[in-house]
Amino acid sequence: MTPAQLLGFFFRLLPRRGFLHLPALQNLTFYDRLFTPLVTLWYLLFQWLNADHTLDAVLTDAHAGGADRLNGKLSRRLRSHATTSYSDARQRLPTDLLAQALRLQGSQIIDLSPTALWRGLVLTLLDGSTVRLRPYGDIAKTFPPHGNQHRGRAYWCLLRVVVGFCALTGAALDCALGATDLSEQALGVEIILRATSRCLFIGDRNFGVFWIAQVAQHSHQHVLVRLTQQRARKLLGKSLKRGDYALNWTATRHAHTQPGLSTEPVPGRLIVVPITRSGFRSQPLYLFTTLQDPLQYPVVELVRLYGVRWHIELNLRYVKAQMGAVELHAHSAEMARKEWLAALMAYNLIRAAMLCAALSKGLPALSLSFSACRRRLEYWLRNLGRSKAALLQSWQTTLQKMSCCRLPHRRKPRPSEPRAQRHLRESFPPLIGSRAKARKKLQKVARKC
């Protein structure tokens, strides 16, 4: 594909007119405002792609003409430097719009690359995580924090997210959100039921339950999930020797099932293989898959596919650590959902640019460094207001630079690092409890003095 074609594809992923035809906006009407839904959606992504994530940085960019290509009168008619207008526009934007736009982005990225499919299936990695929130507004009620009888209620509220990532491009295809009282399996079921393409869902032992297999069979999808040793022994009914066993997964009376769906046994295969690594003890691996043909889907290939599951841990780390989405600063539960979905859409823009750079050089998309490509894309996005000829030239240069950001080939395995960090000594004690109680305590001390 030429750089011009790749540039046109990348612009289709940006908030353009196609997003206005999504079902979430069909029954809604908006006044003629400066911050239209299109401009608001772009600036939600801009906040994550900009080094400064604040609302004031958005107003600064809007005054400088950063979104005039979406609304030509924005910089001319925008007088106030207060962030109220943009904040109100973010609240007016429906959450379903961002969820549908995320799925639209994912499907377009899959359609671009001829190598994004494995034997006609979209390899979808499923995993969950949590995001920290401060207890503003209705957040503490919607996403309550953890607590125990010894330490009491914690300060941080937690938003549970389950994301489906494409294993071959790294793009986020769908996301389900909820409180921590919802299990990751329940959120994963939502993603499977919404899938429109034929997918192979790959999950760890947390998703190796009958519920996931039942929903996948109902949706005409396939799964490749890891099982615990206890569950694998119950399924096989005999000693767990190495082999490939055809069986029917029958739900026990304690198994959770999807209401309204058939509870008939799910046909599939149980694969038992030992994983050996030099210098380490051999560890057995138990996999269940609904891909029943052992000739078309050999054991070696399925074990290799499950090894790709580790990429979802890296993808979640990129979103949370490198893009700064580990903690959201929203003041309402609805806005927290929008910010997380916007972070995934901004992440998809980076993955799409990496895919364009990889296609231009015939490289695998996952062979490029995410952090290095992110820096070069953010620099290019700051200069979008150029002429078409200059824009195409700068895009071609950016693709060339991205294609050089390849991950190193390590000759030796990296040493294991302890999960610990060295803290700097601070002169202030830790804050326990709410700030309101701490202020009252400080006022009492001040009155006594």
FIPAVEX-169425 format. One record per residue: residue in one letter; x, y, z of N, C-alpha, C in turn. Coordinates in steps of 0.05 Angstrom, whole numbers, plus 5000, padded with zeros to 4 digits. Last residue first. Example, Ala and Ser with C-alpha at 12.3 -4.5 7.8 and 13.67 -1.06 7.14 Angstrom:
BEGIN
S525749555142527349795143525850015157;A526448865156524649105156526449345156;
This chain:
BEGIN
C491655186384494055346385493355646386;K486455016378487754986404490255156407;R485655116324484155266344485355246372;A489154736300489655026297488155196317;V486654266314489354316325489954606323;K481954326285481854306314484554366327;Q484054326233482754566243482454566274;L485853806228487754016227486554276238;K480953536230482953486251484953706252;K478753726183477453776208479353746231;R482353506145482153796148480853866175;A481552956152484153066159484053366162;K476352916134476852866163479552976171;A477353036080475553206096475953166126;R480652636061481852906066479953086082;S479551996094478952206075480352466081;G484951526111482251636112481851856092;I491451736117489651516122486851626126;L497251926086494552016092492651776094;P503751836116501651766096498951856106;P507652416136506452156141504352086119;F513252726104510452736110509352456116;S518352666086518052776113515152786122;E520352066052518752316053518452406082;R524951716016524051786043522752066042;L522751345959524251565970523251635998;H522750635952521350885957523251095968;R523850165905525150315925523850585928;Q519549595896520749855886521849995910;A518348935872518749125894519949375882;R518548385850516248575848516448755872;P525148265823523248255845520948455842;E526348005758526548225776524448195799;S530247545722527847595737528247815757;P533947775664533847655691531147725704;R532447595596532647805617532447675644;P536447135559533847205572534347415594;K540647375506540347235532537647315544;R539747655460541247395458540947235484;R534147985437535847935460537147655457;H533048425390533148135392535148065414;P529049005403531648875401531248565403;L523949265359524749155385527348995383;R524949835318524449545321525349465349;C523850345289523650305318523050005324;C523650415236526350365247526250315277;S518450535226519350265217522150205227;M518251065243516950855259518050575252;K520851325202522051335228520851105246;Q517251235160519951145158521351125185;L512651485179512651195175515451085173;T514552015178513851885204513851585201;T515152095123517552105140516951975167;Q509752065109511651865098514251865114;W507852505136506852245143508752025133;S510352925110511052875138510052605147;Q507952865059510852835062511652775091;L502652965072503352695061506352655064;L503053495088502053295107502853015098;A504653765043506553755066505653535085;A499953675012502553575003504553555026;K495953915043495853635038498553525029;S498554365095497454305069497554005063;R497154245166498854315143497254285117;G495454105219494254325204496054425182;L498253725247496253635227495253855210;N502253705286502653865262500753785240;R501353345326501453635334501753815309;L502052855302499352955306499253245314;W507652795305506352835279503552945282;Y508352695360509652935347508352995320;E505552225365504652465379505852715368;L508751885334506051945325505052195340;R513451865365513551975337510752045327;R511651635412512851895413512852025385;R509851125394507951325406509051605406;C514450875378512550955357510551155368;A516750785429518150955409516251045387;S512850455453513550715465514950895445;F512749995419510350165423511050445434;S517049785369516849875397514450065400;L515149235326515949515331515449595360;S513048745318515948755320516949045325;L507648735310508548715338511648715341;A507148745255506448985270507548975298;P512548505214510348445232509748685249;L513848865152514648765178512148675194;G513749155103513448865103514348735129;K513849695104516449565103516249255103;S508549845107510149975087512949845084;L506749545150505949465123507649595102;A509049835193509849555188509149465159;A506350315189509250315186510250035180;C501050135199501750265174504750255168;L501749945251501049755230501649875203;M502850425278504850215277504350005255;A497850665270500250785258502550585257;A494750315301494250345272496650465258;R496850405352497050145340496650155310;I495150935358498050875358498450605345;L489650865357490951035337493950985335;N488850545402488450425375489750605353;Y489650925442491550705439491350575412;A485051215434487651345429489851135426;M481450825451481350925423483951065416;L482950765504483250535486483150625457;A481551275523484351185525484850945506;A476051255516477551445500480551365500;L474750885556474250815528475851005509;W476251205601477650945595477250865566;E472751635596475651685595477051425589;K467651395601468451525576471451565574;R467851205654467551015632468451145606;A468251695681470351505683470251295661;M463351925670465652035658468051855660;E460151595702459751595673462151705659;A461951725753462351455743462051445713;S465652335760463152185759463651915747;H470452585755468952655778466152515779;A476752285734473952365729472552415756;H481952125731481352355748478452455743;L484651465736482951665722482151885741;E490551115731488851265749487251475734;V492750885687492550715711490750845732;A493651155641490851095647490550915671;G498551315617497651445641494751385649;M501051065576499051275569497851405593;Q504350715604505550895585503651125577;A500550445640503150565649504050785630;K495850295612495750395639498250555647;V497350145560495050325564495250455591;Y501649795569502050035552499850235558;R499149405600501249565612501749815596;L495849175562494649315585496649495599;N499848955529498049165519496749315542;L502348585563503948815553502049035543;E498148225568499248345592500948595585;I497548065516495448235528496348355554;H501847745506501848015494499648185506;W500847235525502447415542502447705531;R498546945485496847075504498347275522;V502046655455501746925447499947085467;G501446145476503746295484503646595476;Y497045975447496646045475499046205486;L499645855399497746075400497246165429;R502745415413504045665405502145905407;V498545055423500345135445501845385438;L496645015370494945125391496545215416;E500944775344500045045335498345175357;V501344285369503644465370502744755363;V496444045356497044115384499244325385;P493144285296494944105311495544225339;Y487944335263488844495285490644325303;Q487143945225487144225216488344415238;L487543495258489243515234489443805225;P483743535298486543535306488443555282;D478043915302479543765282482543765289;Q475644255339475543965344477343805325;L476044785377477044705351477444405351;T475044905429472744805413473444745385;T479644715479479044865455476544735442;F483544755538481044665526480444845502;L489744555566488244735548485644595538;Y494544535613491944415607490344615591;L501144385623499344585613496844435604;P506044265675503944165656502144395648;Q512944415675510244495685508144405666;S519544265697517444235677514644285690;R523644765727522244515729520044505708;F529145065690526645075706525344805706;G533345025655533945125682531545145700;S529545105599532145045609532645185636;R522944875603524645105599527345045612;T516944565582519744535592521344785584;I510644375594512244605585514944585598;P506943815573508743925592510344155579;V499943805557502643805548504443915570;V493643635540495443615563498343595552;I487543865517490343825510492043835535;L481343685500482943745523485843675517;R476443935455478843775460480243875485;G469243895448471844015444474143825450;P462344065457464443885447467044035442;V458844195514460344325493462444145483;P452243965531455143935532456444075509;E447044465540448044215529451044205530;T444344895559446444785576447444515566;S442345455521442345175525444745085542;L440446065554441945915534441945625541;G437846325596436546325570438046175549;P443746525632440846475631439746495603;Q449746165629448346405619445346355618;T452145865691451345855663449846115655;H456745595736455145835729454545815699;A456444955767457445135746455545365741;H454244595801455344835814456345035793;R452944175770450744315783451644565797;T456944225710456244105736453944275749;A456444135641456244325663455544165689;T461143795602458443795614458443975638;W464643765545464643905571461843935581;N466643195514464443385516464543505544;L472943055479470943015500468743225497;A479142815458476542915450474442855471;Y485642965478483242805484480742945474;D492142875471490043035459487442875461;G497342845523495742745500493642955492;R500142615583500442785559498842665536;K495342465634497642405619497742585594;L492042505686492642715666495342655653;S487641965697490142095702490842285679;K480642155689482841955693485442115696;G476942545676476042305691478142095694;L476943015648478042775635477242525650;L474443385681473543345654474443085642;K477243345729474443285729473343235701;R482343505711481943235721479043155721;A481244035699482043855677481743565686;R480244245750478044235730478744045707;Q485344175774482944045785480644025765;Q488644485742489044195743486644055754;T485044975702486544895726486844585726;L485945125633484445015655486244965679;R485845625582487345455600485645365623;V482445625520482845725547484445515563;L480045815463482445675471483145775499;V473845805427475445885450477945705452;H469546075376471345865386472945975409;Q462546195361465346275364466946035375;H457046175362458446055339461346165338;S454446315407455046535389456646435364;H454245825435451745955426452246165405;Q459745745445458245565427455645685417;A460646175480462046165454460645975435;V457546035523456846275508458146275481;Q460245555539457445555532456645795515;A465445745552465045555530462145545521;I464146075596465446185572465046005548;W462045695632460445925624461546045598;F466045335645463945245626462345485616;V472545665644470145565658468045495637;G477645965639477345685633475045565649;F478846475654476646445634476246155626;N483046395689480646535699478246515680;R487046165659485445995676482946125687;D486446595599487946435619486046275636;G484246565530484246665557485746485576;I482146735467484346605482484446735509;F477446625418477946765443479946605459;L477046705353478146505371478946655396;C471446925314473746965331474546705345;R468147245263468846975274471446995288;S465047865283466847705267467247425279;T461948055325460648015299462347855280;A460848005395462747965372461147915346;R457648025439457548255420459248205395;L458847565467456147595456455947825436;I464047685484463547455465460847485452;I463148115519464748155494464247935474;E460147875559459048095544460548135518;V463847505579461447405565460147625549;G467347845606468247705582465947595566;L464147985649464848185630465848065604;A464047485675461547615666462047825646;Q469447395685468047215667465447345657;E470647775722471847805695470447625675;S464847945761467147785755468147845727;L462948505799462448345774465048195767;D464948785840463248555847462348395823;T467649205817469248965824467548735833;A463649445762464749465789466249205795;G465549495691463649455714465149485740;L465949415620466749545645464649485666;A469049155562466749145580467649245607;C471149255495471649295524469049285539;D474549085434472149135450472949145479;L479549125409477249065393474649125408;A485649435405483449375424480849345407;A491149135370488949335372486849245392;G495248775359495248915384493049115388;T495548445315495948735311496148885337;L494847935335496747975314497348265308;A490847925374493447805381495647875360;C486748445394487648275371490448185376;F483648425458485748535440486248335417;G478548605499479248405479481248535459;V478348725569478848825542479548585524;V475048915626475948675610476048765581;V475649275686475449275657476349005646;R473149575744474049325732473549345702;L475250085784473650035760474749785747;L475350255851476450085830474350045808;C477450785896475250625883476550485859;W481550855952481350845923478950675914;Y481050776008480551035996479951005966;A477650216042479950346028479150616016;R474950106105474450156077476850306065;G478949706150476649866143476449906113;R482849366167483749626158481349806151;H479648926185482049016199482749306192;Q475648786151474948836179477248946195;N476349146089476348906105475948976134;G474949366021475249406050475349136064;H474949715959475249475975475449546004;P470050195935472750105941472749845957;P464950165884465750185912468650085916;F462650475837465050305837466150315865;T458050745854457950575830460250385829;K459551015900457150845901457150655877;A464051295886464251115908461850925910;I461951615844463951405838464051205861;D458752055847457451795851459451555846;G463752485872460952455862459752185868;Y469952135880468452385874465652315865;P474351795901471551765908470052035904;R478651645844478151785870475151795875;L480551015818478851255816478751385844;R484450545780483950695805482350945799;V482549955748483450235745482650385770;T484249275734482849475749484149745745;S483148765683484848925701483049115717;G483048175641481848395656483948535673;D482847895575483947915602482848165615;L483347555514481547655535483047665562;L484947625447485947575474484147705494;T482947355388482147555408483147475435;L484147265324485247175349484847405370;V479347145278480647365292481547265319;L480146665226479146735253480746975263;G482446475180479746595178478646685205;R487546325198485746125186482746225187;W487946895230489146635231487146435222;L488747575208487047335213488747085214;A492147965194490847995220489147755227;T494748005145495847805164494447825192;P492548415117491948145107492947935126;S489748965150492048795148491248515138;L484449215150486749325134488949115129;D480848965183480348945154482749045138;I482849095233482948815225482648795194;I481549645233484349555234484649275225;Q476049615232477449735210480349655210;S474849375282474149235258475649355233;G476749785317477949515317477349365292;Q473250215305476150235301477449965298;L468449995322468850065294471750095287;R469349945377468949705361469249755331;L469750495388472050325394471750065378;A464650675375466950775360469350595364;Q461750425415461250345388463550435370;A463750695460463950405459463650305430;L462451225447465351155450465650845448;L456851185448458251275424461151195425;D455451045500455250845479456650925453;T455951535526458051335530457951115509;P454752145491453751885501456151685505;L456452785513457152575494456252305505;R455753135555453453085536453952855518;Q460653145580458453015594456152965575;R463653435542464353155548462153005562;A461153925545460953775520461653475525;D462654105596459854045591459453875565;S468154165585467253975605464353905602;Y467954585547468954315539468154105559;S465854995580464554915555465454635546;T469655045622466854955627465554855602;T474755235622474354965612471454865614;A475955905599474955715620474355445607;H477056275562479256075568478455885590;S472556505512473256445540475456245542;R471956485455472956725469473956655497;L471556215394472056135422473456365436;R471356365342469056445359469456365388;R476056185319475256465315473156545335;S476455645331478555825342477656115340;L471655455304472155405332474155615343;K470155455251469655705267470455675296;G471054945230472555175220472255425237;N471854365257469954585260471354845254;L475954045238473353925245471154125248;R480054385231479454205208476754065213;D480754625280479254775259478654605235;A483454435323481054275314479554425293;G487654795333488254505330485954345320;G487655335341486655235316487154945312;A488955535391491055545370490155435344;H484355425419484955705413487055725391;A485254865425482954965409483355255401;D489854845458490054745430487654845413;T487555065504489855195491490155105462;L483654685516482854965509485155115495;V486954255528485054235506484254515497;A489554435573491154385549489354355525;D485254435609486354695600488154665576;L484453905620482454045603483554315593;T490653515617488653685630486753805609;H494953205601492253095599490053275609;D500453335564498853455585495953365582;A501953045519503453005544501953115568;N496452745483498052975490499552915516;L493352305479495652315461497452555467;W489252415515491052185520493452185503;Q486852865492487852875520489752645526;F485252685443487552865444488652875472;L480652405454482952255446485452425449;L477452845467477752635487480152455480;Y477753125419479253225442479353025465;W474352805387477252835380478752935404;L469452885413470652615412473652625405;T468753435404469053325432470353055432;V468153455349470453595362470953485390;L463453145344465853065330468353195343;P459653425374460453155382462953065369;T462354105379460553915368461353635378;F463454635409464454365414462354165405;L460055045391462755035381463954755385;R453354825371455354915390458154905378;D447254755358449554845342451554975361;Y444854205398444854475389447354545373;F443153545377445053725390444654005380;T439252965387439653215373441453395390;L438852255377439652485393439952725376;N438451785350435951895362436552135380;Q443651675333441451685314439051825325;L448151585363447451865357444951895340;A448851045367448551195392447751475387;P449850825316447150815327446750985352;L453851275275453651055294450851055307;H454851705244452751515235452451275253;L459151965263456552085268454251915259;F463551695243462751645271459951755277;G464251905192463151635195462251575223;R466652395199463752385195462652105198;R471652235250470752365225467752335222;P476452135293473552205294472752365269;L480651675256480251915272477251975273;L480451265220480351195248480051435266;R481251525172478651395176478251315206;F486551665174484551875179481751755183;F488851175161489251285188487151495194;F487351125107486350935127486551045155;G490251545085487351555084486051355104;L495451355095494551605108491451625108;L495450915061495750875090494851125106;Q495151185012493051005020493050945050;A500051465014497551615012495151435021;P503951055016503551225039500951385039;T500950454986502450704984502050865010;M501749765000500050005000501850255000;
